Amino acid sequence: MISKNKIKLIRSLETKKGREKAGLFVAEGPKVVHDLLHEGFVAEDILEDIEDIKKVSFLQHPQPVLGVFQMPTEDKVNSNDSSNTYNEQIDNQLVLALDGVQDPGNLGTIIRIADWFGIEIIFCSHETADCWNPKVVQATMGSIARVKLHYLDLNKLIEHLPTGYPVYATLLDGNSIYSHSLTQHGMIVMGNEGKGISPLLRTKINRKLLIPNYPPERETAESLNVAIATSIVCAEFRRR
């Protein structure tokens, strides 16, 4: 039977403050737990008694396995050394940058999309949701084990990129993604659900894309969900 202290600890991991204090996060479900273990994440505890799991689960319908894992050390400290980050992480790769994506479900889905399309690195602004939030971890369906996220100042990061480095974003004044030339490396910036990309960061975009509605003359939805837009953009990059 699970102890009261352990219940208190695990329940505290629902908040960012609790996770940072303990250096732990929660993953629920056989698939997510398996993928984290397979990728070398260190499990502090694995619960498999459904009655114990029901006492601490953050899900409406608890899964048969719940894992408490140590947070990777490099993700507990936010790095501002943008030039080193570039040199070590994104040379000759396609990466994502998220500017204030705040919905945990959206962030988790984007991580899953990145994993599907072979994008291994996501840079996040400090306003972006915490990737170790239980809702985010759950939405990734295990992809959090394979995609690295770094929280930093996106403006500073882009300022340290080499001259001419491709920085893409979907904007209303962009060119159709289906006719615009795309590179095999570069950064794809996706913005906040309601406000889009912040004004200062917008000035640093040098490749503006547009996902056109169809047919062009028809009145449609005002915008696409950020995760869906990310999926469309990533698919087009990989199709080329």
PAZA-765688 format. One record per residue: residue number from 0; x, y, z of N, C-alpha, C, O in turn. Coordinates in steps of 0.001 Angstrom, whole numbers, plus 500000, padded with zeros to 6 digits. Layout:
! PAZA-765688
(rec NUM, (X, Y, Z), (X, Y, Z), (X, Y, Z), (X, Y, Z));
...
! end
This chain:
! PAZA-765688
(rec 0, (500845, 498802, 500000), (500000, 500000, 500000), (500883, 501253, 500000), (501867, 501337, 500735));
(rec 1, (500516, 502200, 499177), (501297, 503419, 499042), (501185, 504276, 500303), (500103, 504409, 500873));
(rec 2, (502293, 504847, 500729), (502307, 505638, 501966), (501737, 507034, 501727), (501668, 507508, 500593));
(rec 3, (501330, 507681, 502819), (500792, 509036, 502723), (501853, 510021, 502227), (501552, 510946, 501472));
(rec 4, (503086, 509812, 502656), (504168, 510705, 502226), (504415, 510607, 500723), (504669, 511605, 500049));
(rec 5, (504331, 509351, 500206), (504544, 509166, 498770), (503382, 509775, 497980), (503589, 510366, 496920));
(rec 6, (502179, 509629, 498493), (501015, 510236, 497839), (501191, 511749, 497779), (500948, 512374, 496747));
(rec 7, (501616, 512327, 498899), (501825, 513772, 498967), (502898, 514221, 497979), (502743, 515241, 497308));
(rec 8, (503989, 513455, 497893), (505075, 513792, 496974), (504596, 513752, 495531), (504799, 514706, 494780));
(rec 9, (503967, 512660, 495146), (503536, 512507, 493754), (502499, 513557, 493382), (502545, 514107, 492282));
(rec 10, (501566, 513842, 494284), (500556, 514854, 493988), (501177, 516240, 493832), (500658, 517079, 493096));
(rec 11, (502285, 516475, 494526), (502956, 517777, 494424), (503582, 517988, 493050), (503873, 519120, 492664));
(rec 12, (503788, 516898, 492312), (504435, 516981, 491007), (503500, 517485, 489911), (503889, 517590, 488748));
(rec 13, (502264, 517795, 490296), (501329, 518371, 489331), (501705, 519816, 489010), (501385, 520322, 487934));
(rec 14, (502391, 520482, 489959), (502772, 521875, 489763), (504243, 521985, 489365), (505063, 521136, 489717));
(rec 15, (504556, 523040, 488630), (505943, 523274, 488214), (506837, 523471, 489428), (507962, 522973, 489462));
(rec 16, (506341, 524195, 490422), (507108, 524432, 491647), (507440, 523118, 492337), (508566, 522913, 492791));
(rec 17, (506450, 522224, 492413), (506667, 520928, 493039), (507660, 520076, 492269), (508487, 519387, 492867));
(rec 18, (507583, 520119, 490933), (508503, 519335, 490109), (509931, 519851, 490245), (510873, 519066, 490355));
(rec 19, (510088, 521162, 490236), (511425, 521734, 490349), (512035, 521473, 491716), (513239, 521240, 491827));
(rec 20, (511219, 521511, 492746), (511712, 521257, 494102), (512185, 519823, 494254), (513228, 519566, 494854));
(rec 21, (511410, 518879, 493706), (511744, 517454, 493851), (512676, 516963, 492750), (513343, 515942, 492917));
(rec 22, (512732, 517679, 491621), (513527, 517218, 490482), (512920, 515986, 489842), (513627, 515153, 489274));
(rec 23, (511590, 515876, 489938), (510882, 514691, 489453), (509687, 515089, 488601), (509182, 516206, 488709));
(rec 24, (509236, 514163, 487748), (508006, 514357, 486993), (507275, 513023, 486878), (507859, 511965, 487112));
(rec 25, (506006, 513080, 486519), (505143, 511891, 486458), (504826, 511542, 485014), (504564, 512417, 484189));
(rec 26, (504855, 510247, 484723), (504422, 509732, 483417), (503428, 508608, 483668), (503654, 507746, 484518));
(rec 27, (502332, 508621, 482926), (501292, 507602, 483135), (501013, 506819, 481860), (500947, 507378, 480766));
(rec 28, (500852, 505517, 482027), (500537, 504641, 480907), (501723, 503791, 480488), (502859, 504264, 480519));
(rec 29, (501482, 502539, 480094), (502563, 501626, 479710), (503456, 502156, 478604), (504676, 502002, 478672));
(rec 30, (502871, 502783, 477578), (503649, 503263, 476432), (504631, 504366, 476844), (505814, 504310, 476507));
(rec 31, (504133, 505358, 477571), (504982, 506486, 477961), (506087, 506018, 478902), (507252, 506377, 478729));
(rec 32, (505716, 505215, 479898), (506700, 504717, 480870), (507751, 503859, 480172), (508944, 503991, 480445));
(rec 33, (507314, 502983, 479275), (508244, 502115, 478548), (509239, 502937, 477736), (510441, 502675, 477767));
(rec 34, (508728, 503944, 477002), (509605, 504745, 476151), (510632, 505519, 476969), (511787, 505633, 476560));
(rec 35, (510228, 506046, 478108), (511162, 506774, 478961), (512248, 505850, 479502), (513424, 506216, 479516));
(rec 36, (511865, 504669, 479942), (512847, 503700, 480440), (513795, 503274, 479322), (515002, 503157, 479531));
(rec 37, (513244, 503047, 478152), (514046, 502604, 477008), (515083, 503638, 476607), (516173, 503288, 476157));
(rec 38, (514741, 504934, 476772), (515657, 506013, 476386), (516599, 506420, 477516), (517345, 507391, 477391));
(rec 39, (516561, 505679, 478615), (517530, 505906, 479681), (517108, 506836, 480793), (517934, 507190, 481634));
(rec 40, (515855, 507244, 480831), (515383, 508059, 481947), (515401, 507226, 483222), (515110, 506030, 483198));
(rec 41, (515742, 507861, 484325), (515875, 507152, 485603), (514562, 507208, 486371), (514058, 508287, 486682));
(rec 42, (514015, 506033, 486675), (512753, 505945, 487407), (513008, 505960, 488907), (513769, 505144, 489428));
(rec 43, (512378, 506875, 489578), (512438, 506933, 491039), (511476, 505912, 491637), (511731, 505335, 492694));
(rec 44, (510359, 505704, 490931), (509340, 504767, 491416), (508441, 504366, 490248), (508142, 505182, 489377));
(rec 45, (508018, 503116, 490237), (507054, 502609, 489260), (505905, 501976, 490030), (506113, 501038, 490799));
(rec 46, (504696, 502483, 489828), (503518, 501933, 490484), (502727, 501088, 489495), (502470, 501511, 488368));
(rec 47, (502341, 499876, 489934), (501569, 498987, 489064), (500311, 498462, 489746), (499551, 497703, 489144));
(rec 48, (500089, 498854, 490981), (498857, 498505, 491695), (497817, 499576, 491381), (497989, 500737, 491752));
(rec 49, (496749, 499193, 490705), (495780, 500168, 490216), (495130, 500951, 491345), (494764, 502112, 491157));
(rec 50, (494979, 500337, 492516), (494378, 501055, 493639), (495316, 502149, 494145), (494873, 503236, 494518));
(rec 51, (496594, 501854, 494154), (497576, 502881, 494529), (497612, 503989, 493485), (497674, 505173, 493818));
(rec 52, (497572, 503584, 492206), (497630, 504561, 491119), (496438, 505516, 491165), (496586, 506710, 490904));
(rec 53, (495261, 504992, 491495), (494061, 505827, 491563), (494201, 506947, 492591), (493567, 507995, 492463));
(rec 54, (495024, 506728, 493601), (495190, 507725, 494669), (496077, 508896, 494241), (496044, 509963, 494854));
(rec 55, (496860, 508692, 493198), (497809, 509740, 492800), (497689, 510160, 491333), (498310, 511142, 490925));
(rec 56, (496916, 509447, 490553), (496829, 509719, 489116), (496248, 511096, 488823), (495374, 511584, 489540));
(rec 57, (496755, 511719, 487747), (496232, 513003, 487296), (495232, 512811, 486158), (494726, 513786, 485602));
(rec 58, (494948, 511555, 485811), (494045, 511249, 484709), (492647, 510930, 485201), (492468, 510419, 486307));
(rec 59, (491653, 511235, 484371), (490274, 510899, 484710), (490089, 509389, 484731), (489336, 508847, 485539));
(rec 60, (490796, 508722, 483821), (490767, 507257, 483772), (492200, 506758, 483941), (492937, 506660, 482960));
(rec 61, (492603, 506442, 485172), (493993, 506039, 485456), (494450, 504854, 484630), (493683, 503928, 484368));
(rec 62, (495718, 504895, 484221), (496358, 503834, 483458), (496956, 502799, 484415), (497165, 503099, 485590));
(rec 63, (497233, 501582, 483927), (497735, 500518, 484811), (499176, 500686, 485283), (499638, 499926, 486134));
(rec 64, (499892, 501674, 484741), (501282, 501912, 485156), (501490, 503413, 485336), (501045, 504218, 484518));
(rec 65, (502172, 503775, 486418), (502533, 505177, 486659), (503989, 505225, 487086), (504403, 504504, 487994));
(rec 66, (504763, 506078, 486428), (506169, 506195, 486759), (506518, 507580, 487269), (506013, 508587, 486772));
(rec 67, (507388, 507617, 488264), (507942, 508873, 488759), (509399, 508898, 488322), (510185, 508043, 488730));
(rec 68, (509763, 509870, 487496), (511090, 509902, 486892), (511881, 511128, 487313), (511315, 512170, 487643));
(rec 69, (513200, 510985, 487295), (514079, 512116, 487554), (514104, 513017, 486327), (514203, 512538, 485198));
(rec 70, (514016, 514315, 486552), (514117, 515263, 485448), (515553, 515307, 484951), (516476, 515335, 485766));
(rec 71, (515772, 515316, 483638), (517135, 515422, 483112), (517809, 516684, 483647), (517201, 517754, 483657));
(rec 72, (519033, 516567, 484082), (519741, 517682, 484708), (519810, 518903, 483810), (519624, 520029, 484274));
(rec 73, (520081, 518687, 482508), (520257, 519820, 481615), (518970, 520593, 481401), (519008, 521749, 480980));
(rec 74, (517818, 519967, 481686), (516560, 520657, 481486), (516084, 521379, 482741), (515096, 522112, 482689));
(rec 75, (516764, 521187, 483863), (516387, 521863, 485094), (516998, 523256, 485162), (516541, 524102, 485930));
(rec 76, (518024, 523493, 484365), (518690, 524788, 484342), (518551, 525377, 482945), (518995, 524770, 481970));
(rec 77, (517950, 526535, 482840), (517741, 527155, 481537), (519016, 527844, 481065), (519549, 528717, 481749));
(rec 78, (519493, 527450, 479908), (520746, 528010, 479388), (520475, 529243, 478553), (519545, 529257, 477747));
(rec 79, (521284, 530286, 478738), (521182, 531488, 477913), (522381, 531640, 476982), (522538, 532658, 476308));
(rec 80, (523222, 530607, 476958), (524407, 530679, 476101), (523992, 530298, 474688), (524192, 529164, 474254));
(rec 81, (523411, 531260, 473976), (522795, 530981, 472678), (523799, 530526, 471636), (523500, 529636, 470841));
(rec 82, (524988, 531124, 471625), (525955, 530771, 470591), (526419, 529334, 470744), (526530, 528613, 469753));
(rec 83, (526691, 528907, 471964), (527088, 527515, 472194), (525946, 526572, 471877), (526153, 525495, 471318));
(rec 84, (524724, 526988, 472243), (523557, 526156, 471963), (523451, 525920, 470462), (523178, 524802, 470025));
(rec 85, (523669, 526975, 469669), (523600, 526814, 468216), (524688, 525865, 467728), (524405, 524916, 466996));
(rec 86, (525919, 526115, 468127), (527042, 525320, 467638), (526878, 523842, 467936), (527250, 522992, 467126));
(rec 87, (526324, 523537, 469093), (526236, 522146, 469533), (524952, 521452, 469087), (524920, 520230, 468941));
(rec 88, (523901, 522228, 468873), (522598, 521603, 468727), (521954, 521681, 467346), (521339, 520704, 466917));
(rec 89, (522070, 522809, 466628), (521196, 522961, 465468), (521900, 523122, 464128), (521246, 523426, 463130));
(rec 90, (523181, 522934, 464079), (523886, 523034, 462810), (523431, 521907, 461881), (523511, 520730, 462233));
(rec 91, (522956, 522279, 460696), (522529, 521320, 459666), (521328, 520468, 460073), (521161, 519356, 459573));
(rec 92, (520504, 520973, 460962), (519295, 520263, 461359), (518071, 521141, 461135), (518178, 522360, 461006));
(rec 93, (516903, 520496, 461092), (515633, 521208, 461110), (515135, 521176, 462551), (514991, 520105, 463140));
(rec 94, (514872, 522357, 463119), (514445, 522437, 464515), (513183, 523288, 464617), (512847, 524046, 463708));
(rec 95, (512501, 523142, 465741), (511323, 523959, 466030), (511649, 524971, 467118), (512499, 524720, 467973));
(rec 96, (510975, 526108, 467084), (511053, 527097, 468151), (509620, 527508, 468497), (508860, 527908, 467615));
(rec 97, (509255, 527413, 469761), (507895, 527707, 470198), (507880, 528985, 471024), (508543, 529079, 472057));
(rec 98, (507119, 529961, 470560), (507060, 531269, 471201), (505747, 531406, 471973), (504747, 531871, 471426));
(rec 99, (505752, 531003, 473235), (504584, 531189, 474083), (503444, 530230, 473831), (502285, 530603, 474016));
(rec 100, (503728, 529009, 473416), (502669, 527983, 473289), (502304, 527548, 474708), (503103, 526898, 475383));
(rec 101, (501122, 527896, 475154), (500781, 527757, 476571), (499879, 526588, 476906), (499830, 526167, 478062));
(rec 102, (499172, 526058, 475939), (498274, 524941, 476227), (499064, 523637, 476315), (499746, 523270, 475358));
(rec 103, (498987, 522929, 477443), (499749, 521683, 477601), (499447, 520648, 476527), (500342, 519938, 476069));
(rec 104, (498186, 520566, 476129), (497818, 519613, 475089), (498470, 519944, 473764), (498933, 519051, 473054));
(rec 105, (498510, 521221, 473429), (499166, 521648, 472193), (500658, 521344, 472233), (501217, 520827, 471266));
(rec 106, (501303, 521667, 473354), (502736, 521416, 473462), (503031, 519929, 473345), (503949, 519530, 472629));
(rec 107, (502258, 519111, 474043), (502476, 517663, 473975), (502296, 517124, 472573), (503062, 516273, 472121));
(rec 108, (501278, 517623, 471882), (501029, 517186, 470501), (502157, 517621, 469578), (502564, 516860, 468700));
(rec 109, (502668, 518838, 469766), (503774, 519333, 468933), (505025, 518482, 469153), (505749, 518190, 468202));
(rec 110, (505279, 518086, 470390), (506427, 517209, 470670), (506254, 515881, 469937), (507210, 515338, 469383));
(rec 111, (505054, 515378, 469939), (504754, 514120, 469237), (504931, 514283, 467729), (505460, 513393, 467062));
(rec 112, (504487, 515419, 467195), (504654, 515714, 465775), (506136, 515802, 465416), (506570, 515253, 464404));
(rec 113, (506905, 516495, 466252), (508344, 516615, 466011), (508998, 515240, 465951), (509821, 514974, 465075));
(rec 114, (508634, 514386, 466868), (509184, 513036, 466912), (508853, 512272, 465628), (509708, 511577, 465079));
(rec 115, (507635, 512399, 465160), (507183, 511694, 463948), (507979, 512129, 462721), (508319, 511313, 461864));
(rec 116, (508271, 513428, 462653), (508967, 513967, 461480), (510478, 514074, 461682), (511157, 514765, 460923));
(rec 117, (510999, 513403, 462687), (512444, 513341, 462870), (513091, 514630, 463320), (514272, 514860, 463060));
(rec 118, (512321, 515482, 463999), (512868, 516718, 464564), (513204, 516448, 466023), (512315, 516175, 466829));
(rec 119, (514477, 516525, 466358), (514936, 516082, 467670), (515058, 517195, 468693), (515217, 516919, 469883));
(rec 120, (514986, 518459, 468255), (515214, 519583, 469165), (514109, 520626, 469018), (513745, 521015, 467908));
(rec 121, (513583, 521071, 470163), (512619, 522166, 470199), (513124, 523211, 471180), (513405, 522905, 472338));
(rec 122, (513238, 524450, 470706), (513588, 525566, 471583), (512301, 526257, 472008), (511421, 526505, 471183));
(rec 123, (512192, 526563, 473284), (510969, 527159, 473815), (511261, 528480, 474518), (512257, 528609, 475229));
(rec 124, (510389, 529452, 474314), (510492, 530687, 475081), (510113, 530371, 476526), (509497, 529341, 476803));
(rec 125, (510483, 531259, 477439), (510166, 531034, 478845), (508659, 531066, 479101), (508190, 530585, 480132));
(rec 126, (507901, 531636, 478159), (506443, 531712, 478315), (505741, 530440, 477852), (504534, 530291, 478045));
(rec 127, (506481, 529533, 477250), (505895, 528275, 476775), (505643, 527345, 477953), (506388, 527368, 478933));
(rec 128, (504599, 526529, 477863), (504244, 525602, 478938), (505416, 524691, 479294), (506260, 524395, 478448));
(rec 129, (505460, 524253, 480536), (506515, 523373, 481019), (506335, 521981, 480418), (505264, 521384, 480529));
(rec 130, (507380, 521473, 479786), (507270, 520183, 479092), (507092, 519006, 480051), (506695, 517920, 479627));
(rec 131, (507386, 519211, 481358), (507229, 518106, 482316), (505889, 518136, 483040), (505643, 517340, 483946));
(rec 132, (505037, 519054, 482635), (503660, 519057, 483125), (503033, 517700, 482783), (503173, 517238, 481651));
(rec 133, (502346, 517050, 483731), (501766, 515723, 483453), (500885, 515681, 482207), (500855, 514673, 481501));
(rec 134, (500166, 516774, 481933), (499303, 516810, 480754), (500131, 516830, 479467), (499748, 516231, 478462));
(rec 135, (501265, 517523, 479511), (502148, 517551, 478349), (502756, 516176, 478117), (502721, 515651, 477005));
(rec 136, (503312, 515600, 479173), (503946, 514279, 479081), (502950, 513257, 478521), (503300, 512447, 477663));
(rec 137, (501720, 513303, 479008), (500700, 512362, 478544), (500389, 512559, 477074), (500254, 511589, 476329));
(rec 138, (500276, 513820, 476651), (499921, 514119, 475257), (501018, 513721, 474274), (500741, 513507, 473094));
(rec 139, (502260, 513620, 474749), (503350, 513242, 473836), (503299, 511760, 473482), (503907, 511348, 472494));
(rec 140, (502599, 510962, 474252), (502509, 509516, 474024), (503895, 508859, 473909), (504102, 507950, 473105));
(rec 141, (504825, 509336, 474724), (506165, 508745, 474752), (507213, 509520, 473987), (508406, 509272, 474157));
(rec 142, (506792, 510463, 473138), (507758, 511202, 472325), (508651, 512121, 473156), (509729, 512505, 472704));
(rec 143, (508219, 512476, 474360), (509034, 513304, 475242), (510364, 512622, 475552), (511326, 513283, 475943));
(rec 144, (510418, 511307, 475380), (511649, 510556, 475655), (512695, 510771, 474560), (513886, 510561, 474793));
(rec 145, (512256, 511188, 473364), (513174, 511267, 472226), (513421, 512688, 471721), (514354, 512914, 470950));
(rec 146, (512612, 513630, 472137), (512750, 515013, 471679), (513267, 515882, 472819), (512691, 515885, 473908));
(rec 147, (514341, 516612, 472578), (514920, 517471, 473610), (514336, 518883, 473521), (514249, 519466, 472440));
(rec 148, (513937, 519418, 474680), (513423, 520777, 474736), (514356, 521647, 475559), (514843, 521236, 476612));
(rec 149, (514602, 522871, 475060), (515472, 523821, 475754), (514700, 525124, 475924), (514161, 525664, 474958));
(rec 150, (514650, 525626, 477154), (513954, 526886, 477437), (514969, 528013, 477509), (515909, 527963, 478302));
(rec 151, (514775, 529031, 476676), (515717, 530149, 476634), (515064, 531356, 475970), (513884, 531331, 475620));
(rec 152, (515847, 532401, 475805), (515383, 533614, 475141), (515515, 533405, 473631), (516625, 533391, 473099));
(rec 153, (514398, 533245, 472952), (514434, 532968, 471514), (515035, 534117, 470715), (515697, 533893, 469701));
(rec 154, (514809, 535337, 471166), (515385, 536486, 470453), (516900, 536434, 470471), (517546, 536659, 469447));
(rec 155, (517470, 536138, 471631), (518926, 536050, 471746), (519465, 534876, 470932), (520518, 534973, 470303));
(rec 156, (518730, 533774, 470955), (519160, 532599, 470188), (519272, 532946, 468704), (520285, 532651, 468069));
(rec 157, (518236, 533569, 468157), (518216, 533884, 466735), (519274, 534937, 466393), (519855, 534905, 465308));
(rec 158, (519520, 535854, 467302), (520550, 536872, 467067), (521938, 536260, 466906), (522807, 536845, 466259));
(rec 159, (522146, 535082, 467494), (523450, 534420, 467416), (523560, 533451, 466237), (524604, 532833, 466033));
(rec 160, (522482, 533321, 465464), (522544, 532440, 464303), (523396, 533078, 463212), (523490, 534304, 463138));
(rec 161, (524017, 532259, 462364), (524830, 532809, 461264), (523972, 533653, 460325), (522772, 533410, 460196));
(rec 162, (524568, 534621, 459683), (523864, 535464, 458724), (523236, 534596, 457622), (523901, 533755, 457018));
(rec 163, (521971, 534820, 457386), (521287, 534062, 456343), (520717, 532735, 456787), (520103, 532021, 455994));
(rec 164, (520917, 532393, 458064), (520356, 531116, 458551), (518840, 531159, 458382), (518217, 532146, 458773));
(rec 165, (518222, 530112, 457806), (516782, 530140, 457538), (515948, 530101, 458827), (516028, 529150, 459605));
(rec 166, (515157, 531142, 459031), (514226, 531199, 460162), (512827, 531353, 459581), (512467, 532424, 459093));
(rec 167, (512042, 530290, 459633), (510719, 530242, 459025), (509617, 530500, 460057), (509789, 530255, 461251));
(rec 168, (508490, 530997, 459566), (507289, 531118, 460388), (506089, 531257, 459467), (506216, 531748, 458345));
(rec 169, (504931, 530828, 459935), (503705, 531002, 459158), (503066, 532325, 459570), (502707, 532518, 460731));
(rec 170, (502929, 533230, 458610), (502373, 534558, 458847), (501374, 534899, 457734), (501457, 534366, 456628));
(rec 171, (500445, 535780, 458039), (499412, 536124, 457067), (499982, 536790, 455821), (499390, 536705, 454745));
(rec 172, (501131, 537454, 455958), (501739, 538102, 454797), (502830, 537234, 454160), (503676, 537732, 453418));
(rec 173, (502800, 535938, 454458), (503794, 535028, 453913), (503430, 534496, 452542), (502341, 534759, 452030));
(rec 174, (504348, 533745, 451949), (504120, 533099, 450657), (503664, 531658, 450875), (504076, 531008, 451836));
(rec 175, (502832, 531178, 449997), (502297, 529831, 450137), (503402, 528807, 450359), (504373, 528754, 449605));
(rec 176, (503246, 528002, 451390), (504254, 526989, 451712), (504396, 525968, 450596), (505434, 525317, 450478));
(rec 177, (503358, 525822, 449773), (503376, 524814, 448711), (504169, 525266, 447481), (504508, 524449, 446626));
(rec 178, (504462, 526566, 447392), (505243, 527064, 446261), (506562, 527701, 446696), (507423, 527970, 445859));
(rec 179, (506725, 527940, 447979), (507940, 528570, 448499), (509062, 527536, 448584), (508825, 526385, 448949));
(rec 180, (510286, 527953, 448245), (511418, 527031, 448370), (511724, 526795, 449848), (511677, 527723, 450655));
(rec 181, (512034, 525557, 450191), (512310, 525183, 451580), (513678, 524511, 451663), (514076, 523787, 450751));
(rec 182, (514381, 524750, 452739), (515698, 524150, 452943), (515581, 522909, 453819), (514562, 522697, 454476));
(rec 183, (516621, 522099, 453824), (516624, 520880, 454633), (517024, 521162, 456077), (516870, 520308, 456951));
(rec 184, (517540, 522371, 456323), (517879, 522754, 457684), (517296, 524132, 457956), (516943, 524856, 457025));
(rec 185, (517195, 524488, 459208), (516648, 525787, 459564), (515782, 525691, 460808), (515672, 524631, 461424));
(rec 186, (515173, 526801, 461168), (514329, 526883, 462356), (512907, 527261, 461950), (512697, 528213, 461198));
(rec 187, (511944, 526513, 462451), (510534, 526804, 462208), (509954, 527371, 463503), (509917, 526682, 464523));
(rec 188, (509505, 528617, 463462), (508965, 529279, 464655), (507440, 529205, 464638), (506800, 529554, 463646));
(rec 189, (506871, 528747, 465745), (505418, 528701, 465894), (505043, 529542, 467112), (505732, 529513, 468132));
(rec 190, (503938, 530295, 466996), (503600, 531260, 468030), (502488, 530862, 468977), (501947, 529759, 468903));
(rec 191, (502163, 531772, 469857), (501117, 531610, 470866), (499753, 531360, 470222), (499472, 531839, 469124));
(rec 192, (498915, 530600, 470928), (497606, 530220, 470409), (496731, 531414, 470024), (496004, 531354, 469033));
(rec 193, (496798, 532484, 470795), (495937, 533635, 470521), (496652, 534816, 469902), (496098, 535485, 469029));
(rec 194, (497878, 535086, 470339), (498608, 536276, 469906), (499581, 536017, 468765), (500069, 536961, 468143));
(rec 195, (499869, 534761, 468483), (500838, 534454, 467448), (502257, 534706, 467922), (502546, 534587, 469113));
(rec 196, (503139, 535050, 467008), (504543, 535303, 467330), (504685, 536727, 467874), (504095, 537665, 467340));
(rec 197, (505469, 536874, 468932), (505651, 538179, 469563), (506279, 539169, 468574), (507056, 538768, 467708));
(rec 198, (505945, 540468, 468700), (506393, 541479, 467726), (507899, 541510, 467483), (508335, 541576, 466334));
(rec 199, (508706, 541462, 468555), (510156, 541535, 468373), (510673, 540312, 467625), (511511, 540437, 466733));
(rec 200, (510184, 539150, 467980), (510628, 537924, 467320), (510195, 537907, 465865), (510892, 537362, 465009));
(rec 201, (509057, 538498, 465590), (508545, 538541, 464218), (509512, 539267, 463281), (509618, 538927, 462103));
(rec 202, (510211, 540266, 463812), (511156, 541030, 462978), (512370, 540202, 462586), (513114, 540584, 461683));
(rec 203, (512579, 539079, 463252), (513758, 538253, 462990), (513454, 537094, 462030), (514341, 536309, 461695));
(rec 204, (512198, 536995, 461593), (511812, 535949, 460637), (512275, 536365, 459242), (511924, 537446, 458771));
(rec 205, (513057, 535521, 458583), (513521, 535878, 457234), (512910, 535011, 456127), (513203, 535215, 454949));
(rec 206, (512078, 534060, 456494), (511376, 533224, 455504), (509905, 533120, 455937), (509568, 532286, 456777));
(rec 207, (509041, 533952, 455375), (507637, 533984, 455770), (506808, 533021, 454922), (506824, 533073, 453693));
(rec 208, (506085, 532143, 455611), (505263, 531143, 454936), (503783, 531388, 455231), (503426, 532046, 456208));
(rec 209, (502950, 530851, 454376), (501499, 530922, 454562), (500900, 529554, 454258), (501217, 528944, 453236));
(rec 210, (500041, 529077, 455142), (499269, 527866, 454858), (497943, 528356, 454267), (497083, 528825, 455013));
(rec 211, (497761, 528261, 452968), (496554, 528823, 452347), (495312, 527989, 452636), (495368, 526762, 452720));
(rec 212, (494190, 528688, 452787), (492918, 527975, 452924), (492471, 527520, 451537), (493034, 527940, 450527));
(rec 213, (491477, 526677, 451495), (491017, 526161, 450203), (489489, 526086, 450178), (488859, 525632, 451133));
(rec 214, (488900, 526548, 449047), (489531, 527369, 447996), (489779, 528780, 448512), (489139, 529190, 449481));
(rec 215, (490680, 529531, 447903), (491088, 530839, 448414), (489940, 531826, 448619), (489966, 532630, 449552));
(rec 216, (488919, 531763, 447735), (487839, 532751, 447801), (486775, 532394, 448846), (485890, 533205, 449121));
(rec 217, (486849, 531210, 449421), (485819, 530773, 450362), (486118, 531267, 451776), (487270, 531261, 452208));
(rec 218, (485085, 531693, 452492), (485265, 532112, 453882), (485444, 530864, 454747), (484631, 529940, 454704));
(rec 219, (486519, 530855, 455531), (486843, 529667, 456326), (487104, 530058, 457777), (486852, 531191, 458185));
(rec 220, (487611, 529106, 458541), (487993, 529384, 459921), (489028, 530499, 459949), (489793, 530663, 458998));
(rec 221, (489055, 531271, 461042), (489973, 532403, 461133), (491424, 531956, 461162), (492297, 532631, 460617));
(rec 222, (491681, 530827, 461791), (493062, 530349, 461907), (493071, 528858, 462192), (492028, 528253, 462439));
(rec 223, (494264, 528273, 462155), (494440, 526869, 462482), (494987, 526718, 463894), (495721, 527583, 464372));
(rec 224, (494639, 525639, 464553), (495264, 525299, 465834), (496769, 525184, 465622), (497218, 524672, 464597));
(rec 225, (497555, 525665, 466602), (499008, 525714, 466429), (499626, 524336, 466209), (500593, 524206, 465458));
(rec 226, (499083, 523314, 466850), (499627, 521966, 466659), (499328, 521450, 465256), (500173, 520812, 464629));
(rec 227, (498123, 521728, 464768), (497766, 521308, 463412), (498628, 522045, 462389), (499107, 521442, 461428));
(rec 228, (498826, 523342, 462593), (499672, 524120, 461688), (501102, 523587, 461691), (501742, 523503, 460643));
(rec 229, (501593, 523232, 462860), (502945, 522663, 462961), (503053, 521383, 462160), (504046, 521150, 461470));
(rec 230, (502027, 520555, 462257), (502019, 519286, 461531), (502058, 519508, 460021), (502794, 518824, 459310));
(rec 231, (501271, 520459, 459534), (501236, 520743, 458098), (502598, 521245, 457617), (503096, 520816, 456576));
(rec 232, (503188, 522155, 458384), (504485, 522725, 457998), (505571, 521653, 457992), (506341, 521549, 457037));
(rec 233, (505632, 520861, 459055), (506661, 519808, 459137), (506504, 518791, 458005), (507490, 518340, 457422));
(rec 234, (505265, 518441, 457708), (505016, 517471, 456631), (505511, 517994, 455295), (506089, 517245, 454507));
(rec 235, (505283, 519290, 455033), (505714, 519862, 453755), (507236, 519927, 453669), (507804, 519675, 452607));
(rec 236, (507907, 520263, 454778), (509363, 520289, 454786), (509913, 518898, 454481), (510850, 518761, 453695));
(rec 237, (509341, 517872, 455093), (509857, 516517, 454896), (509455, 515935, 453546), (510099, 515002, 453067));
(rec 238, (508416, 516460, 452930), (507965, 515958, 451625), (508942, 516356, 450525), (509112, 515622, 449551));
(rec 239, (509591, 517525, 450675), (510458, 518055, 449616), (511679, 517166, 449362), (512502, 517478, 448501));
! end
